[in-house]
Amino acid sequence: MLLKKILCLVFALLFSVSAVNAVGKSKIEVSAVSAILYCPDNNEILYEKSAHKKLAIASITKIMTAIIALECEDKEVKFDYSMIAEGSSMYLKVGDVIKISELVKGMMMVSGNDAANAIAISLGGSMEKFADMMNKKADSLGMKDTHFVTPSGLDDELHYSTAYDMALLCSYAMQNENFRNIVSQKSMSVEFISPDGQKMTYRNHNKLLSLYDGCIGIKTGFTKKAGRTLTSCAERDGVRLIAVTLNDGNDWNDHISMYDYGFSQIENISLCDSQKIFELPVVGSKKQIIKVIPKEKCCVSVLKNQKENISEKIYMPHFVYAPVEKNKAIGEVRYYIDNKIICKTDLITSENCLYDNERNI
């Protein structure tokens, strides 16, 4: 009987260890070779599986191509023979004239390799020079295990990234309003300059926009070498999460499972706003106390089991001398979890405070 109890305890321990992820125990199982669930608001990794493994990434490469394009001048592009590409396409024709921003729409909807080539050659001068632009951007974002060769993600031995690096890229790209507006659409119309008046509608390949409530993007991918790759972003109750899976034959369901788990573990809370009032002594005025308030609302996404660990620290002088103007920065309030700052904002005066011989307002 004792031996049976010991064996049961051992099996229970083994099961709990096998289910451990970045934030504790979880029964998530994904089919992906590599995966991550990431909260950009607080840099929290909620789940990961071989997230730093270098792999082929297919068309999720186009996230980098798109964000570079949207940060450049929105110039006109004349499609030529050097821009023709194999694989998925917008079906651009030689002689078509179209703006960069319109190319981005088509590229992100139907993963047009022709659009990716057109962007790369028009902005970089050549595919190689545009790849240099992509790699410089990757370096600036801290994507240490990434190297780009093509703007489209077609297979190349030297073209690779990781789930973690792609989560960083997605986090950055989703801060761009134009990018976010494009990838959140289920379909978009693209207007051409030439042929004059031509307009084409493209449907987004990202089915997760319909499958998961709160999904707001971002990009699918597939090649035989990379398998199915998927990056997505979802928001609920002020919490934004990013999921990435590489080489995953069950990616839609895996993203749904990760999001269901993630949103059950984390929430967005308000730590302070303009209704939170601090008092500061004043010297040299009829008013002995001046009211001080947070300049901005402090909202942050935190793990539910860490809420009790949040601490507040106020940084203000012991007193101030009059006169003091309204909206003057007088200090700072910071919020911590385990000595790590999770949110901070200036403390500002909410009123004017004058000398004794002046009228207080």
N, C-alpha and C positions, 0 to 999 in steps of 0.2 A: 504493500500500500504506500509506504514511504517512497519507494523507488518510482512508483507511478506519479506521485505528486511532484517529485523532482523533475521527471521527464516533462510533465505538463508545464512546469515553470520555465524550463529551458526552451521549449517550443514557443511559449508566449514571448519570451525575451527576444528570440530570433525573429519572430514576426514583427515585433515593434521596431527592431533595428532596421529591418528591410524596408520599413515604411517611412523612415526618417527623411525629411527634406530640409530646406533652408530655414524653415520657421518652426519645425517640430514634427509631430507625428502626422502622417497623411496616408490615405489609402489610394492616392492618385497613381494610376499606371498609364503610361502613354506608349504608343507604338513607335514613336520617333526614335531615331538614333541619338538625336540631340534635341533638348527642349529647355525652355525657360519661361517662367512667369515672373514679371518684373513690375514693380510699382515705381514709376519715375518721380512721383512726388517726394518720396523719402529714400529712394535708391535701395529699397528693400527687395531682396530676391525671395519670392514666396515659394517657388518650386524650381528645381533644376535637375537636369539629367545630362551629364557630359556636356555642359553648357560651353565649355572652352575648347571643345574638339573642333579642329579645322576640317571643314567639309565644303563640297561644292554647294552653291546656293541658288543656282538658276535665276529666274526672273525677279526675285526679291532684290536683286542687284539694282533694279530700276528705281528703287527708292532713292538711292544715292544720285543716280542720273537726274531724277526729277527735282530733288531739292537743290542741286547745283544749278539746274536750268532756271528754276523759279527765283533764285537769288541773283541771276544775271539779267542783262537787258533783254526785254521781250522783243527781239528783232524778228524780221521776216526771214524765212528759209525757203530756198528754191531746191526742191528735191531733185537729185541727180543720180547717175548710175553708181557712184561710189557709196551711196547710202542704202542701196538695195541689200536686204538681209533675208536669210532663210528663217523658217520657223513662223511663230505667231506674228501677225501683221495687222497694220491699219489699212493695208492695201493702197499705200501712196503710189502715185504714178510719177514718172520722170516729167518734170516741168511743173508739177504742183507747187504752188506758193502758199505757205502757211506760217503763222506765228509760232514762236517757241511755246508759248503758254497753251496753245491749242494742241501742239504735239504732245505736251505733257498729259493732257486730258486723254487723248487716244492711247498713249503708252500705258497709263495707269488703269484704264478701263479694260482693254483687250490685250495688254502686254505686247504692244507692237514693237518688234525688233527693228523694223524700218524706222519708226519714230525715234527709237533710242540712237540709232546710227546717225540720223539727221541732226539730232541735238548735239551729239558728240563732235561731229565733223564741223558743224557750224560754229560751235562755241570754242572747241579746242584746236581746230585747224586740221586735226587728224585724230584717229582713234587712239593712237599712242599718247598724244599730248593730253587728250581728255582723260585717259586713264591716270595720268600723272595728277591731274586736278582731283580726281576721285580719291587717290591715295593720300594726297595732302589733306583733303577734308577728313578722311578717315583718321589720320594721325591727330588732327586737331580735336576730334571727338573722343580720343582715347581708345580707338578700335585697334588694339595692339596685335591681334591675331588675324588681320584681314589684309588681303591684297587683291586689287582689282586689275583686270586686263581688258575686259570688254564693258561697254555701257549697257548691254542687254542681259548678260549672265549666261550666254552660250558657253558650253564647256571648254575649259582650258585648265591644264595642270596647275598653272600659277594663279588661277582665279578661285579664291576661297574666302570664307569667313567663319564665324562661330555664332551660335545662338545668342551668346552674351553680347558680342559686338553688334549684332543686328538689332538687339533690343536697345542698345545705346543710340544707334542710328534712327530707329523708329521714334524713340523718345524725342530726339532733336527735331526730326522732320515734322512730327505732330504739333510742334510749337508754331509752325509756319501756317498762318491762316489760309493762304491760298492752297497749300498742299492738303491741309486738313479738309477743306471744302471739296476738293476733287475726289479724294479717296473715300469720302463718306457717301458718295452718290452711287446709286444702283445703275444709273445710265447717264450719259452726257451727250449733248450735241456739240459737234466740232465744226467750226466755220472755216472755210478756205478763202484765201484772197484770190487765188486762181486755181481752178476755174471760178470765175466771178459768180458769187451767190451760192456756190455749192455748200451744202450742209449735210453732215452725216451723223447718225446717232449710233453710239457704241454702248453695249451693256457690260457692266462690271463683272469680271470673272469671280470676284470674291463673294461666294454664296453665304458667308458668315454674316454679312449685312442683313440677310433675311432670316438666317437660322438662329441668331442670338440677339435677344433684346439688349440694347445698349452698345452693340458693336458699331464703331465709327470708322473703320478702315482695317488693314491697309493694303496688303499685296500678296498675291499668289505666285507660285513658280513651279516649273517642272522641266526637267530634262531626264534622259535615261540614266545619266551618271548621278545626278543630284537626287533623283526621285522627286516626290512631292515636297515642296517647301512652302511654308505659310507664315506670314507675320500678320498680326491683328492687334487691334486696340479696342478696348471697351470701357465704358463709363457707367457708373451707377452711384447715385447718392453722393456725388462729389468725389468719388474715388475713380482714378484712371489707372487701368492695368494694361500691360503689353505682353502678348504671348508670341513666342517664336518656336516653330518646330522645323527640324531639318530631316529630310529623308523619312517621311511619315505617311504611310498608306492610309491612315485613319485620322487625318489632320483635323477635319471639321469637328468630329466628336471629341478629339483630344483637347482642342481649344475650348470647347464648351465645358468639358470636365475641369480643366484648369481654372477657367473663370468662375465656375460655380464654387470651387474650393476657395479661390482667392477672395471673392466678395464675401464669403462666410467668415474669413479670417481678419479682415481689415475694414476700417470705417474712417470716414472723414469727420473730424470734430473741430469745433470752434473753440479756440483757447482764449481769445480776447477780441474786443471790438471797441468802438467809440463809447459804448455804454460802461466800459470798465474805467473807473475813475481812481486816480491816485492823487494824494495831496502833498504839496511841497511848501515848507515855510518860506516866507518872504521877509527880507529885512529892508527897512526904509520906506514902507508903504503903510497906509491905513489898513490894507488887507494883510492879515497875518498869514493867510494860506492861499495858495493858488492851485487851481485844479489842473491836473495833467492827465492826458488820455493817449491811448495808442494811435499812432498816425494811420495805420492800416489794420484791417481785420486779419487776425492770425488763424488760418485754417490749415489743418494738416491731416494727412492720412496716416493712421497708426494701426498697428496690430492690436486687436481687442484685448489680448492678454498683457499688453504693455501700457495700457491707459493709466493704471495705478502707479506706474513708474515715472510719470511726467512730473517734472519739477519746474518751478518758476523762479527766475532771478531778476530783480529790479536793479538797474544801474542808474542812479540819479545822485546829484550832489545833496548834501545834508540841508542846504538852503540856497536861495538865490537873492541877489540884490535887485531892488527896483531901479529903473523900470524894466518890465518884461513884456514883450509883445506877444500877441496872440499867434498861435501856430509856430512858435519858436521851438526847435528841437532842444530838449532839455535832458534827455537820457535815453535809455533803451530797456525794453523788456525782452528777455530770452526764455525759451522753453527747452528743456533738456530731457533726454532719455539716456540714462547711463552715461552721463557726462558728454553726450553728443547733442549738439544743437539741432533741434528739429524745426524751429521757427523763431523769428525775431522781428521786431519792428521798433521804430523810433517812438519815444514818448514826447509829445508836444503839448504846449500850453493851450488851454481851451479858452483863455480870456486874456485881456490886457490888464496889466497891473502897473500903476503909475506911482510917482513920488508922492509923499505926504501932501505937498503943496499943489498937486495937480488933481483934477477930477478923475476918479476911477471910472472906468467904463465896464 
